[in-house]
Amino acid sequence: MYVLYGFDPSPYSVKMRAILRYRRIPFIWKASGNPRDAAVAAGLPPVIPVLQFPDGRLMNDSTPLAHALEREHPGARSIVPDDPVQAYLSDLLEDFGDEWVTKMMFHYRWYYEADRAFAQTWVVTSRDPVMPAGPRRAAMQAFNDRQVGRMAMVGCTEQNRPIIEDSYRFVLDTLDRHVRAIPFLFGSRPSLADFGLFGQLQILSVDPTPMAEMRARAPDVYCWLLRLDDASGVDGEWLDAAAPLPDTLMALLKHCGETYLPFLAANTCALQDGAGEVALDIQGRPYAQAPFRYQAKCHDALRKKLAALGPDVRRRLDPVLEQAGCLSFLA
């Protein structure tokens, strides 16, 4: 049986757990102690979740894991749309969730006092619910200090706060309209993109400040997250590949082209130039943070996936990406 090492306050852990549940792949959820220990013991980067395969292999990083499960369990209940145009757009929106919406998650969790206090409790009690008071206080403070100290590195600064919070509200508003008309992003069954957004938004639906805003502003998104957490009973179909994409889906792609992709391109340039800062305007406002190597890897992967598609697919996909303002950052 598969074993998934993670814990509930981790967006990528709950993302993988939801994928395994939807795909009806039996697994054991190992959510106590420090799940990073499993990665370190296997010689992997200290990143969660870690998935142990039935043959004993261990892997981490949620996106490669999701695709590995597609190879191990092809066909049935795939989370990759059948249409290659929809499949690429799903990959793009999953990356947007993993690498841009995560800035929202990290910002809200560690910027507001109530969220910092709750996060400390949630993280530490997830590792050991009966930890003695003294070690518990020390562990809570140590985790708080570590995460708050990383805020600037991941772009969660006072300067960037309006961009991040407005982006959160846009995602909530647009996704709320979408799920009232279509159960999931690409039809009546969930895609990899759904799970990419789910991971981050599920945490935002629990932490106090963004949870209150989500419930007031986008109650259908809140209910969508509850459904997606265990969608093992969902059966559905993909959107008609010949039909135009829903306006709400195009709006999310356009937002990606206005926020995340310009950042990705600027981040890649900063790393290539050896610059110490990524600086650009996002929707007319200044945004800055340190360069991030992993996100350059994400940018490269998206560009290579697009370049590998055949001419028939590109004739259908490129106009969609162009209309959304994404193509110039990916070609």
C-alpha positions as CSV (number, residue, x, y, z in Angstrom):
1,M,0.0,0.0,0.0
2,Y,1.1,3.6,-0.6
3,V,2.1,5.6,2.5
4,L,1.8,9.4,2.4
5,Y,3.9,11.3,4.9
6,G,2.5,14.8,5.4
7,F,0.3,16.8,7.8
8,D,-2.9,18.8,7.7
9,P,-1.4,22.4,7.9
10,S,0.7,21.6,4.7
11,P,-1.1,22.7,1.4
12,Y,0.9,20.3,-0.7
13,S,0.2,17.4,1.7
14,V,-3.6,17.9,1.6
15,K,-3.3,18.4,-2.2
16,M,-1.7,14.9,-2.6
17,R,-4.1,13.3,-0.1
18,A,-7.1,14.7,-2.1
19,I,-5.6,13.3,-5.4
20,L,-5.1,9.9,-3.9
21,R,-8.7,9.9,-2.5
22,Y,-10.2,11.0,-5.8
23,R,-8.2,8.4,-7.8
24,R,-9.3,5.7,-5.3
25,I,-5.7,4.6,-4.7
26,P,-5.5,3.0,-1.2
27,F,-3.0,4.7,1.0
28,I,-2.0,5.2,4.6
29,W,-1.9,8.8,5.9
30,K,1.2,9.3,8.2
31,A,0.6,12.6,9.8
32,S,2.4,12.6,13.1
33,G,5.9,13.5,14.1
34,N,7.9,15.4,11.5
35,P,7.1,14.1,8.0
36,R,10.3,15.7,6.6
37,D,12.3,13.1,8.4
38,A,11.1,10.5,5.8
39,A,12.5,12.7,3.1
40,V,15.8,13.3,4.8
41,A,16.2,9.6,5.6
42,A,15.7,8.8,1.9
43,G,18.3,11.4,0.8
44,L,15.6,13.6,-0.7
45,P,15.2,17.4,-0.3
46,P,13.4,18.1,3.0
47,V,10.1,18.8,1.3
48,I,6.7,17.4,2.1
49,P,4.6,15.4,1.3
50,V,6.7,12.3,0.8
51,L,5.0,9.3,-0.9
52,Q,6.2,5.8,-0.4
53,F,5.2,3.5,-3.3
54,P,4.2,-0.1,-2.7
55,D,7.7,-1.2,-4.0
56,G,9.4,0.9,-1.3
57,R,10.4,3.9,-3.5
58,L,10.1,7.3,-1.9
59,M,9.4,10.5,-3.9
60,N,8.4,14.0,-2.9
61,D,7.2,17.3,-4.6
62,S,3.5,17.2,-5.3
63,T,3.5,17.9,-9.1
64,P,6.0,15.2,-10.1
65,L,4.2,12.9,-7.7
66,A,0.8,13.5,-9.4
67,H,2.3,12.7,-12.8
68,A,4.1,9.6,-11.4
69,L,0.7,8.3,-10.2
70,E,-0.7,8.9,-13.7
71,R,2.1,6.6,-15.1
72,E,1.5,4.0,-12.3
73,H,-2.3,4.1,-12.7
74,P,-3.1,5.1,-16.3
75,G,-6.5,5.7,-17.5
76,A,-9.0,5.3,-14.7
77,R,-10.0,8.5,-12.9
78,S,-7.1,10.4,-14.5
79,I,-6.8,14.1,-13.4
80,V,-5.2,15.0,-16.7
81,P,-7.9,16.2,-19.3
82,D,-8.1,14.0,-22.4
83,D,-7.8,17.1,-24.7
84,P,-4.2,18.2,-24.9
85,V,-5.2,21.9,-25.0
86,Q,-7.1,21.5,-21.7
87,A,-4.3,19.4,-20.3
88,Y,-1.8,22.2,-20.9
89,L,-4.1,24.8,-19.4
90,S,-4.6,22.5,-16.4
91,D,-0.8,22.3,-15.9
92,L,-0.5,26.1,-16.1
93,L,-3.3,26.7,-13.6
94,E,-1.9,24.0,-11.3
95,D,1.5,25.8,-11.4
96,F,-0.3,29.1,-10.7
97,G,-1.9,27.5,-7.6
98,D,1.3,25.9,-6.4
99,E,3.6,28.9,-6.9
100,W,1.4,32.1,-6.8
101,V,-1.6,31.2,-4.7
102,T,0.9,29.9,-2.2
103,K,2.1,33.5,-1.7
104,M,-1.5,34.3,-0.5
105,M,-1.4,31.3,1.9
106,F,1.9,32.3,3.3
107,H,1.1,35.9,3.6
108,Y,-2.2,35.5,5.5
109,R,-0.8,32.8,7.7
110,W,2.2,34.9,8.9
111,Y,1.1,38.5,8.5
112,Y,-1.9,38.8,10.8
113,E,-1.5,38.1,14.5
114,A,-4.5,35.9,14.9
115,D,-3.3,33.7,12.0
116,R,0.2,33.4,13.4
117,A,-1.2,32.3,16.7
118,F,-3.5,29.7,15.2
119,A,-0.8,28.4,12.8
120,Q,1.6,27.8,15.6
121,T,-1.0,25.7,17.4
122,W,-2.1,23.8,14.3
123,V,1.4,22.9,13.2
124,V,2.7,21.9,16.6
125,T,-0.4,19.9,17.7
126,S,-0.3,18.2,14.3
127,R,3.2,16.9,15.1
128,D,2.4,15.9,18.7
129,P,-1.1,16.7,20.2
130,V,0.1,15.9,23.7
131,M,3.4,17.7,23.8
132,P,4.3,19.0,27.3
133,A,3.7,22.7,27.8
134,G,7.3,23.8,27.9
135,P,8.5,22.1,24.7
136,R,5.2,23.0,23.1
137,R,5.7,26.7,23.7
138,A,9.3,26.5,22.5
139,A,8.3,24.6,19.3
140,M,5.6,27.1,18.5
141,Q,7.9,30.1,18.9
142,A,10.7,28.4,16.9
143,F,8.3,27.6,14.0
144,N,6.8,31.1,14.1
145,D,10.2,32.7,14.0
146,R,11.4,30.5,11.1
147,Q,8.4,31.2,9.0
148,V,8.1,34.9,9.7
149,G,11.8,35.2,8.8
150,R,11.1,33.7,5.4
151,M,8.3,36.1,4.5
152,A,10.5,38.5,2.4
153,M,12.2,35.7,0.6
154,V,8.9,34.4,-0.8
155,G,7.6,37.9,-1.6
156,C,5.3,38.4,1.4
157,T,6.2,42.0,2.2
158,E,4.3,45.1,3.1
159,Q,5.0,46.5,-0.3
160,N,3.6,43.4,-2.0
161,R,0.6,43.0,0.4
162,P,-2.0,44.9,-1.7
163,I,-1.1,42.8,-4.8
164,I,-1.3,39.5,-3.0
165,E,-4.5,40.3,-1.1
166,D,-6.3,41.7,-4.2
167,S,-5.2,38.6,-6.1
168,Y,-6.7,36.4,-3.4
169,R,-10.0,38.3,-3.7
170,F,-10.0,38.0,-7.5
171,V,-9.4,34.2,-7.3
172,L,-12.2,33.9,-4.8
173,D,-14.7,36.0,-6.8
174,T,-13.9,34.3,-10.1
175,L,-13.8,30.7,-8.8
176,D,-17.0,31.3,-6.9
177,R,-18.8,32.2,-10.1
178,H,-17.3,29.3,-11.9
179,V,-18.2,26.5,-9.4
180,R,-21.8,27.7,-9.3
181,A,-22.0,26.9,-13.0
182,I,-19.5,24.0,-13.5
183,P,-18.5,21.7,-10.7
184,F,-14.8,21.8,-11.4
185,L,-12.4,23.8,-13.6
186,F,-12.6,21.6,-16.7
187,G,-15.9,19.9,-16.3
188,S,-17.8,17.7,-13.9
189,R,-14.6,15.9,-12.8
190,P,-11.6,17.4,-11.1
191,S,-8.3,18.1,-12.9
192,L,-4.7,18.6,-11.7
193,A,-5.5,22.3,-11.8
194,D,-8.4,21.9,-9.3
195,F,-6.0,20.1,-6.9
196,G,-3.3,22.7,-7.3
197,L,-5.7,25.5,-6.3
198,F,-7.3,23.3,-3.7
199,G,-4.1,22.7,-1.7
200,Q,-3.5,26.4,-1.0
201,L,-7.1,27.5,-0.8
202,Q,-7.9,24.7,1.7
203,I,-5.4,26.2,4.1
204,L,-6.8,29.6,3.5
205,S,-10.2,28.2,4.3
206,V,-9.0,27.2,7.8
207,D,-6.6,30.1,8.9
208,P,-8.8,32.7,10.6
209,T,-8.4,35.9,8.5
210,P,-8.7,34.4,5.0
211,M,-11.3,31.9,6.1
212,A,-13.6,34.7,7.3
213,E,-13.2,36.5,4.0
214,M,-13.7,33.3,2.0
215,R,-16.9,32.4,3.8
216,A,-18.3,36.0,3.4
217,R,-17.1,36.6,-0.1
218,A,-17.1,33.2,-1.8
219,P,-19.2,30.6,0.2
220,D,-19.4,28.3,-2.9
221,V,-15.7,28.1,-3.0
222,Y,-15.7,27.1,0.6
223,C,-18.2,24.3,-0.2
224,W,-16.2,23.3,-3.3
225,L,-13.2,22.8,-1.1
226,L,-15.2,20.5,1.2
227,R,-16.3,18.5,-1.8
228,L,-12.9,18.2,-3.3
229,D,-11.2,17.1,-0.1
230,D,-12.7,13.7,-0.7
231,A,-14.0,13.4,-4.2
232,S,-13.8,9.6,-4.3
233,G,-17.5,9.4,-5.1
234,V,-17.3,11.9,-8.0
235,D,-17.8,10.7,-11.5
236,G,-18.0,13.1,-14.4
237,E,-16.9,14.3,-17.8
238,W,-14.4,16.8,-19.2
239,L,-15.6,20.0,-21.0
240,D,-16.3,19.6,-24.7
241,A,-13.0,20.2,-26.4
242,A,-14.7,21.9,-29.4
243,A,-16.6,24.4,-27.3
244,P,-15.2,27.8,-26.2
245,L,-13.7,27.8,-22.7
246,P,-16.0,29.3,-20.0
247,D,-15.6,33.0,-19.3
248,T,-14.6,32.3,-15.7
249,L,-11.8,30.0,-16.8
250,M,-10.5,32.5,-19.3
251,A,-10.6,35.1,-16.5
252,L,-8.4,32.9,-14.3
253,L,-6.0,32.4,-17.2
254,K,-5.9,36.2,-17.9
255,H,-5.2,36.8,-14.2
256,C,-2.4,34.3,-14.4
257,G,-1.0,36.3,-17.4
258,E,-1.2,39.6,-15.4
259,T,0.3,38.4,-12.2
260,Y,2.1,35.0,-12.0
261,L,3.6,34.7,-15.5
262,P,5.2,38.2,-15.5
263,F,6.7,37.4,-12.1
264,L,8.0,34.0,-13.5
265,A,9.6,35.7,-16.5
266,A,11.2,38.4,-14.3
267,N,12.5,35.8,-11.8
268,T,14.1,33.8,-14.7
269,C,15.8,37.0,-16.0
270,A,17.0,38.0,-12.5
271,L,18.6,34.5,-12.0
272,Q,20.2,34.6,-15.5
273,D,21.6,38.1,-14.8
274,G,22.8,37.2,-11.3
275,A,20.6,40.0,-9.8
276,G,19.8,40.0,-6.1
277,E,16.2,41.1,-6.6
278,V,13.3,40.4,-8.8
279,A,11.6,43.8,-9.5
280,L,8.6,44.4,-11.8
281,D,5.2,46.1,-12.0
282,I,2.2,43.8,-11.5
283,Q,-1.1,45.3,-12.5
284,G,0.5,48.8,-12.3
285,R,2.0,48.3,-8.9
286,P,5.6,47.6,-7.8
287,Y,6.4,44.1,-6.8
288,A,9.8,42.9,-5.5
289,Q,11.3,39.8,-3.9
290,A,14.5,37.7,-3.9
291,P,15.0,35.4,-6.9
292,F,13.7,31.9,-6.4
293,R,15.4,29.0,-8.2
294,Y,12.6,26.5,-8.0
295,Q,10.2,28.9,-9.7
296,A,12.7,29.3,-12.6
297,K,12.5,25.5,-12.9
298,C,8.7,25.8,-13.0
299,H,8.9,28.5,-15.8
300,D,11.3,26.3,-17.8
301,A,9.0,23.3,-17.4
302,L,5.9,25.2,-18.7
303,R,7.9,26.5,-21.7
304,K,9.2,23.1,-22.6
305,K,5.8,21.5,-22.3
306,L,4.4,24.1,-24.7
307,A,7.3,23.7,-27.1
308,A,6.8,20.0,-27.2
309,L,3.2,20.2,-28.4
310,G,2.5,19.4,-32.0
311,P,1.3,22.0,-34.6
312,D,-2.3,20.8,-34.5
313,V,-2.5,21.4,-30.7
314,R,-0.7,24.7,-31.0
315,R,-3.1,26.0,-33.6
316,R,-5.9,25.6,-31.0
317,L,-3.9,26.5,-27.8
318,D,-1.9,29.5,-28.9
319,P,-4.9,31.7,-29.5
320,V,-6.3,30.9,-26.1
321,L,-2.9,31.8,-24.4
322,E,-2.6,34.9,-26.6
323,Q,-6.1,36.1,-25.6
324,A,-5.3,35.5,-21.9
325,G,-2.0,37.4,-22.2
326,C,0.0,34.3,-21.4
327,L,1.7,33.3,-24.6
328,S,4.5,35.9,-24.6
329,F,5.8,34.6,-21.3
330,L,5.7,31.0,-22.4
331,A,6.8,30.9,-26.0
